Amino acid sequence: MQKHTKIVIDAHTSVGIDPHEIQCEIPGCGMIFQDVHHIECRGMGGTTRDYGILDLMALCRDHHNQYGDKVRHMEWLKAIHLRYCQFVLKSNLPG
């Protein structure tokens, strides 16, 4: 298992979500996640700093293909993911 996949699974299991029930974070999707998307991808000008779960988004394959690694969707994905972290994962977010 890759490091970033483990981070996503651990964040969900810490709040009682079974790893096999982790859903795509795109609102209304409901599909089980298949891919971990790096929101601040280094190849798109992102940082090498490790933000952990705050930079790792669980997506189904269709939504990863549709929205992942496209600069025009980065801020939108970031906003969705931050809300997801607050309300689903209950992460303590900076600021």
N, C-alpha and C positions, 0 to 999 in steps of 0.2 A: 504494500500500500504506500502510495506517495505521501510525503509529508503534508502537503496541502489538503489532501483528501482526509487524512487523519485529523487535522485541525477542525475541519467541518464536521466530521462525525462526532468527535469529542465534544464540540460545542453543543450539538443537539442532544447527545446522550446525557450531558450534565443537567439538562432540564427535563429529562424523562422521555425524550423522543427516540423511538426505536430507529436504528440506522436504516432499516428497510422501509421506513415510512417517511423519510426526509423528502419533502416535496420541493419542486421548483419554486423559487421565490417570486416569480412573476405573478402578480395578482390575478386570480381567477384561473390559473393554469391547472393545478392539482396533480400534475404528473409527478412520478417519482424522479428525483434528481439522478442524472447520469454523468454530469460534468461539473467540475469546479472551475469557476471563472475568476481570473485575477482582474479585479476592476481597474486597478492602476498597473496595467501591463507595462513592463519595461520596454517592450518593443514599440509602444505607443507614447513614449516619453515619460512613463511612470518612474517611480523611484526604486532603488534597490533596497530601501528600508523595509524591514519585515513588519507589516501591520497585523499579521495574524488573521483572525476571523473577520476583522473590519475590511479586509481587502479580498476576502474569498467568498464568493457567492455560489450557492447551490442552484444549478439550472438543469432543466431537461435538455436533451440534445437539440431539439427544434429551436428553443429559445437561445441556446448558446450559439447556434449557427446564425440566427436572425439578428441578435443584438451584441454578441461578444466580439471583442476586438474591433469595434467600430467607434471612432472618436465621438461621433455625433450622438451616441447613446450613453457615453460614460457618465455624465452628470445625472441622467435619469436613473441609470442602474445604481449609482451611488446612493441616491435619495431613497430608492426602494429598499436597498440593502440596509441602510441605517435604520429605517423604520422596522424592518424585519428583526434586526439585532435588538432593538429596544423592546419590542413587544413579544417576540417569539423566544428569542434566546436570552432576553433580559440582561444583555451585556451592559456593563458600565462603560459608557461612551465618554470620550474626552469633551470638555467644554460644557 
